[in-house]
Amino acid sequence: MAFENITVETRGNVGLIALNRPKAMNALCAALITELGQALDAFEADDSIGAVVLTGSDKAFAAGADIKEMASKGYMDVYLANFITDGWERVTKCRKPIVAAVAGFALGGGCEMAMMCDFIIAGDNARFGQPEITIGTIPGAGGTQRLTRAVGKSKAMEMCLTGRLMDAAEAERAGLVSRIVPVAELVDEAVKTAGKIASLSRPIVMLCKESVNAAFETMLAQGVTFERRLFHSTFSTLDQKEGMAAFVEKRPAAFKNC
């Protein structure tokens, strides 16, 4: 499939998607969102792919939603079209893990897109922010919600109310990103990390992702019960038997994804 706004490749058992609108700093236009959904659908359906990396360029993961596309829209235009819902939420619906490899600017919709992924590895030049307030609007793709859950109310409130950007070091301290690597090594390190995930039992990885995500969507008691039921269910898989047998026998596990 030919794409105009993204590039897609496979590296072993990892799918790699790069946002590719260099003249617009990878601004998230409608066509890009459509192509991203198509690429994710293909990787989800491909049994040889166990995890996905989503990245941009060294200068920008994505500088935001495409302002030129939305500037002239009215309330009924965005409401009736369910703007920044259809297509955008596809990232959150993937069962296979998605690692965001973020270099340069991840602003507005770009920051929100990165936060939709399962975790973020940041290049040392990464900068995150929700500057929508400076153009007369507020985050609309989950920014006020996911940023607050990631970094806490005080820091998220300051960033959303002032538009202040957060550099990679602050993002790591605040818990927004899992770790920082030199920008020149970013994609390779993200692919290596995704490859580690992809080498493990596919159904167990999916169960684990589902359980961690439940921590953001349920109360503690409900979440713990949900986790325990998923834990119990792993004992019905051959991969659980193989993984524990391999540990006892001091050998590498040979998972069969079943």
N, C-alpha and C positions, 0 to 999 in steps of 0.2 A: 504494500500500500504506500502510495506517495503522499508525503505531507509537505505543507508549505510553511508551517509555523512551529514545528517541532522536528527533532531528529530522533530516530528510534534504532536501536541495535540490541543485540544480545551478546553477553559476555559469559560464556559457559551457561550456568543455570540461572543467570540474573538478567532481567530486562532493564535496559537503560534508556530513559526518555530525557531528552534535553530540550527545554524551551528555546526557541530559535527565532526571535524577532529582534535582531541586534540593533536595528535603527530605532526601535521603540523601547529599548532596554527591557525586552521580553514582556511588555505590557500585555495583560491578559484580555485579549479580544475574544469575541464570540467564536470566531473561526478556530482560534487556538484551543479554546475549551472543548469544542467539538472534536478536534483531532486528538486531544489528550484523552478524552473518553474512549475514542476508538482504539487508541494504542493500549489503554488499560484493559479494555474488553478482550483484546487479542492476547495479552499476556495472562490474563485470568484464565482464558480457555486453553492455554498452552501448557500441557502437563510437564514439559521439560523445564519450565520456569518456576522457581520457588520463591523469588522475591524480586522487587523492583526498586530501582534507584531513580529518583526524579531530581533533575538538576537544571541549571541555567548556564550562564557564561561566567567567566572570572569577574566580570564587572557587575553583573546583575543576575540574581536568581529570577526575580521579576519585580519591576519597579512599581507595580500596582495594577489595578484594573485599567482598561483603556478609557481614559477620561474623554477622549474625542467621541467615543461611541455613546457615552452616557450623558454628556453635558446638556443636550437639548431635550432629553426625555422628561416627561411630566409624571405626576404621581400615578395616574391611571395606566400610563405606558409601562412603568416598572411593576406595578401591582398585577395587572392582568397577564403580563408576560412571566411573572414570577422571577423577575430579574435577579441574577446572581444566586439562583437556587438550582434550576434545571441545568444539569451538566457539571456545575461547580462541585456539587456534593458527591460526584462519582468517586473522587479520591477516598472519601470516607467510607464508601461501600465495598471497597476491595477486601477480599478475604486474605489474599496474600499480602505480607508485610511490604510497606513502601517506606524507603529511607530517603529523606530529603537531604541532598548535598548542596548546601547553600554557600555561595560566595558572593561578594559584593552586596548590592542592595536587595533586601526583601522587605518591601514596603507595601502598606495597604493590603490589597488583594494578594500580593506576593507573599507577605508575611502570613496571611491567613491560609494560603495554599500550603506553605511549608508546615504550618501547624496542623493541617488536616492529615499530614503524613504521620507515620507511626513514631518516628523520632527524627531529630535533625542532627546531622554532623555539619559543623560550620567551618568554613575556611577562615583563616586568621584575619581576612579583610571584610568579613561579613558585617552587615549593619541591618538591624531589624527596626521596624516602626509601624505605627498606625497613624499616619499623618492626615487622615481624612478631615479632621476638624479644621485644618488650615484651608480647605477648599469648600467649606460650608456644608459638610455632611458628617456622617459617623461611619464606623466600620459596618459592613453589611454582609460579610461572608464568615461571620463567627468571631471576628477579632475581639470584641469586648468580652466574649465568653471564654474562648480558648486561651487568650493571653492572660486573663485573670486567673484561670485555673492553673496556668503554668508558672506564673511569677508572683501571684498574690495581688490583692486588691490595690494596695497603695501604689506599687510600681505600675501596674496596668492603668490605674486611674490617671496617674501623672502623664504617662505616655499618650493615652487616648485624648486627654484634655489639652495637652500642649503640642503634640506632634513630635516630641523629642525622640531621637533615634537611640538605639542601644547597640553598642559595639559587641563583637564576639565575646570578649572577655566578660563583660557584664552579663551577656546572655547566658554564658555558662554558669556564672555565679548564681544567677537567678533561677536556673533550672529550665530555661527555654530550650537549650541545646544540650545534647548528651556529652559532646566534647568538641575540641577545636584541633584542626590539623593545618599544616601549611597549605595555602591555596593551591600550590602546584601539585600537591598530593591528594587533593580532596576527592576527586572522582574515583581514583584508584582505591583509596581507602574505603569509600562508601561501597564500591562494588565488592571489595574484599569482605566487608562486614555483611553485606547482603548475601554474599556467597556462603558465608558461614551459616546464616539462617537457612538458606536454601538447601544446605547439605543435611539438615535435620529432618525429622519426620514431618511431612507436610500437614497431616491432620492435627498433630500435636501442636505445631506452630500456630495453626489457625485457632485452635482452642485457647492457647495462651494469649494470643492477641485479643480474642474476644473477651477473655476474663479481665485483662488489664484495662481495656476500654470501658468495661462495666464499672470500674472504679470512679469514672467521671459521670456516670449516669444513674447511679443508685446510692442509697444510703449504705453505711458501712455494714450493717447486719445483713441486708439483702445481698450486698456484694460478696461477702464472705460465704454466704450460703450458695450463691451462684458459682463462685470459684470451686467450692467443695464438690458440687455436683459435676462440674466439668472434670475436676481431678478424678472423681470416681469413674467417670466415663472413659478416661484414658486406659483403664484396666481391661477394657473390652478390645483393645487394639493389639495387633501382633507387634507393632513397634514398641509398645511398652514392655512386652515380654522380651524382645530382642535387646532393647536398651539396657534393661536391668541385668539380663544374662551376660551381656558383653561387659558390663561393669564388674560383675562378680568374677568373670573369667579373665579379666584384665586384657581385653582385646577391643579393637574398634568396633562400633556397632554398624551393622549393615541394615539400615532402615529400608522398608519396602513401601512406605506411605500407605499403610493399611492397618 
